[in-house]
Amino acid sequence: MGESIESWGHSRHSAYILQHAPVFGVDHRGVGLAVLGVLLHEGDDLPRGWKGEWREVLRGRDIEIGMRFGALLFVAESLAGTSAAARWDPELERLEIRTRGPLGSEASERTIAKVAGPVQDAFGWEVSWSHAR
């Protein structure tokens, strides 16, 4: 969403749009969590004054929830345009990323390493990668 304004600062722009446009069917806390996830999805710090702006709406573990949402958003954004699919294995507490076909190599081990850090920080999950032709 924010990439149409600026690709490098798209998280700030997406958060601004979410915060200021009507999001029908979502309460203020839900919007706050979405804004938080968008702001944190690339590992950036929260902007100054952010907590004061949202203290009436967010509570308790909401920053952790936002960080987790941001980690999943980062995985989705990183794998967009590839032939990859992500699946969570609850028994092993592992996120499995599978690619297939001749174009599956674009979701390479480098991409998996890039998404592994935020997923491990937010959830404590292992991230694995496999490729099927």
N, C-alpha and C positions, 0 to 999 in steps of 0.2 A: 504494500500500500504506500509506504513512505518512499519507496525507491523511485516512484514517478516524480518526486520532488528532488531528491538527492540520494544517490546510491550509497555514498559513504556515511551519511548521517541518517539513514532511513529509519533507524529505531526511534530516534527522537521525533521525527516527523510522523511516523505511524502512531506513536503514543499520543501526540498532540491531536491527531485526527480522531482517535478513539475517545479521547477525553472530551472533545468539544462537539462531536457529531452525535446525534441521537442513535443509540443502539437499542432498538426495540426489543423488549422481552428480557432485558438484562438489567438487574438492579445496580445501584451505585457501587456496591462492594464487588460485584462481578466485573464491572468496568474497571475498577481500581486494580483488581487482580490481572486483568488483561493488559492494562497499561504497564503494570509492574513487570509482567512476563516479557512484554515487547522491549521495555527498557533494558532488562537484564539479559536478554537472549544472546548477546555477543560478549558477555562478561564485563560490560562496562559498569561503573559505579553509578549509583542513583544520583541524579542532579541535586545540587544544593536546594534546600527548601522543599524537597519533595514530600518528606514525612509530614511536615506541617500542613501541607495542602490536603493530604489524604488521611490525617489522623482521626477524623470524625467517622470515616468509613471502614478503614482497615484495622485489624486487631490481631493480637496474639501471634500466631504462626503464619500470618498472611505473607510476610516477606519470604519465608521458606517456600510456601505454596507458589508464589510468583516466580521464585528462582527455579522451581521444578518445571513450571509451565514454560519458562524461558528456555530451559535445557531441551525440552521436547520440541519447542518451536525451532531451536537452532538445528536439531537433527533434521527436521522436516525441510528447513531452508537449505541445509547443506546437501541434501539428497535430491532436491527438486531438479528435474530435468535429466536425471539419471535413470537407469533401469534397476534401481535398488528398491528393496522393500525392507522395512524394519518390523521386527516382531519381538515382543517381550516374553521371555520364558520365566513365569513366576516361580517355578520350582527351583531354578538355578539362579534366580535374580540376575538375569543376563539379558541385555538387548542384543538381538541377533540381527545383523544387517546382511541381507543376501542380494547378490546381483546375479543376473542371468543374461545369456545371449552374448553375441560378439561385442555389444556396446557396454557390457557390464563393467568393463575395466575403468570407466571414467569415475566410478565410485571406488576409488583405489584405497589401498591401505593408508595412504596419506589423509584421505577424507575421513576414514574411520578413526585415525589417530586424532584428528581435529575435533570430532564430536565426542570422543571417549572422555576427555577431561571434564567437560560440563556435565555429562551424564553421571560420571563417577562422583563428582563433587555434590551434585544435587540429590542423587539417589543411592550412591554406593554400589551401583550395578557394574558388572563387567560388560564390556562391549566386544562382540566377536564379529568376524566378517568371513563370508564364504562366497564362492563364485561357482555357478553352474552354467555350463555351455548349452 
